[in-house]
Amino acid sequence: MIKLIIVPPAWFRVFAMMVLGAALGSLLTVPIAQSQRKAEDDSTVFHDYRGVQLGMLADEVRKKLGDPKDKSDDQDFYLFGESETAQIVYDKTRKVITISADFLTAATSVPTCKQVFGAEAEAKADGSVYKLVRFPKAGYWLSYNRTSGNSPLTTVTLQKIQ
């Protein structure tokens, strides 16, 4: 009897890691721009990813990020190497409502909670970190999630409050 072993391509393994991140309460990955702004409570927060912001049109996103690995009217999926991915979700008018970026440990610029929120969050006993802050006056929420273990997955999600 011959056993056939199928090894999925690298992009599929990265995609599977992103799905795992979504199951843990967040979405996907990519190098995040360090632009920040003051929110209503005057704390510094992350507000864009590689120049992409909430409310931008899909065409503008594609000009900034290039051709997505997978695209549709509802969302685009970007693969930046084997350790960074991003998912951009659009509303019916094709405006960005969610930006989610996932970073594997091997990524060159995995963001820290301090870079995202301006302050560290306390790690749990297992080493994982999770923080979510709502900014109702600005109309969005922001989350940071880092899994535990030797090869953590870090997910930063920015989403419009609907």
C-alpha positions in Angstrom: 0.0 0.0 0.0 1.3 3.4 -1.0 0.6 6.4 1.3 0.4 9.8 -0.3 1.4 12.8 1.7 0.4 16.2 0.4 2.4 19.2 1.7 0.4 22.4 1.3 2.2 25.4 -0.3 3.7 28.1 1.9 0.9 30.6 1.2 -1.7 28.0 2.4 0.2 27.5 5.7 0.3 31.2 6.3 -3.4 31.4 5.5 -4.1 28.5 8.0 -2.2 30.5 10.7 -4.4 33.5 9.9 -7.5 31.5 10.3 -6.2 30.2 13.6 -5.7 33.9 14.6 -9.3 34.6 13.7 -10.5 31.7 15.8 -8.5 33.2 18.7 -10.5 36.4 18.5 -8.7 38.4 15.8 -7.9 38.3 12.0 -4.8 38.4 9.8 -1.1 39.9 9.3 1.3 42.5 7.6 4.1 45.2 8.4 2.3 48.0 10.0 3.0 51.7 9.5 3.9 53.5 12.7 1.6 56.5 12.1 -0.3 57.5 15.1 -2.8 60.1 16.2 -4.5 61.5 19.2 -7.9 60.0 20.0 -10.7 61.7 22.0 -9.1 60.5 25.3 -5.8 62.0 24.1 -4.0 58.7 24.1 -1.8 57.7 21.2 -3.2 55.0 19.0 -2.4 53.1 15.8 -4.7 54.2 13.0 -3.4 52.9 9.7 -1.6 50.0 8.2 0.9 50.6 5.5 -0.9 53.9 4.7 -4.4 52.2 4.5 -7.0 53.8 6.7 -10.7 53.1 7.6 -13.0 54.7 5.0 -10.5 54.5 2.1 -11.9 53.1 -1.2 -10.8 49.7 -2.5 -9.1 51.2 -5.5 -7.0 53.5 -3.2 -6.0 50.5 -1.0 -4.9 48.5 -4.1 -2.8 51.5 -5.3 -1.0 51.6 -1.9 -0.6 47.8 -1.3 -0.5 46.4 -4.9 -2.4 43.5 -6.2 -3.9 41.3 -3.4 -3.3 37.5 -3.3 -7.1 37.1 -3.3 -9.6 39.9 -4.0 -13.4 40.3 -4.1 -15.9 43.1 -3.7 -16.1 42.3 0.0 -12.4 41.9 1.0 -8.8 41.6 -0.1 -6.2 39.3 1.2 -2.5 40.3 1.0 0.5 38.1 1.6 3.7 39.9 2.4 6.3 37.1 2.5 5.8 34.0 4.6 5.4 35.8 7.9 3.0 38.7 7.3 -0.5 38.9 5.9 -3.3 41.4 5.9 -7.0 41.3 5.4 -8.9 44.4 4.3 -12.7 44.2 4.5 -15.0 46.6 2.6 -18.6 47.7 3.1 -21.2 47.8 0.2 -19.8 51.1 -1.0 -16.3 49.5 -1.2 -14.9 51.5 1.7 -12.6 50.0 4.2 -14.4 48.9 7.4 -11.8 46.5 8.8 -8.0 46.2 8.6 -6.4 43.2 10.2 -2.8 42.3 10.0 -1.1 39.1 11.2 2.6 38.7 12.0 4.5 35.5 12.6 7.5 35.6 14.9 9.8 35.6 11.8 8.4 38.9 10.6 11.0 41.7 10.6 8.7 44.2 12.2 6.2 42.6 14.5 4.5 45.5 16.3 4.4 45.6 20.1 1.4 46.6 22.2 3.2 49.7 23.1 3.6 50.7 19.5 0.0 50.1 18.8 -1.6 51.7 21.9 1.2 53.8 23.3 1.4 51.6 26.5 2.1 48.0 27.2 -0.6 45.5 28.2 0.0 43.0 31.0 0.9 39.6 29.6 -1.1 36.6 30.9 0.7 33.8 32.7 1.2 31.8 29.5 2.8 34.9 27.9 -0.1 35.8 25.6 -1.3 39.4 25.4 -4.7 40.7 24.5 -6.0 44.3 24.6 -9.1 45.9 23.0 -10.0 49.5 23.2 -13.1 51.1 21.8 -13.1 54.7 20.6 -16.8 55.5 20.1 -16.4 59.2 19.3 -13.9 58.3 16.6 -16.1 55.4 15.5 -13.7 52.4 15.7 -12.1 49.9 17.9 -8.6 48.6 18.0 -7.3 45.3 19.2 -3.9 43.7 19.8 -3.5 39.9 20.2 -0.3 37.9 20.6 -0.5 34.2 21.2 1.7 32.3 23.6 4.5 29.9 22.8 7.9 30.0 21.0 6.4 31.1 17.7 3.6 33.5 18.6 1.2 35.0 16.1 0.5 38.7 16.6 -2.7 40.2 15.2 -3.6 43.9 15.1 -7.2 44.7 14.0 -8.7 48.1 13.4 -12.5 48.0 12.8 -15.2 50.6 12.3 -18.0 50.5 14.9 -21.2 49.9 13.1 
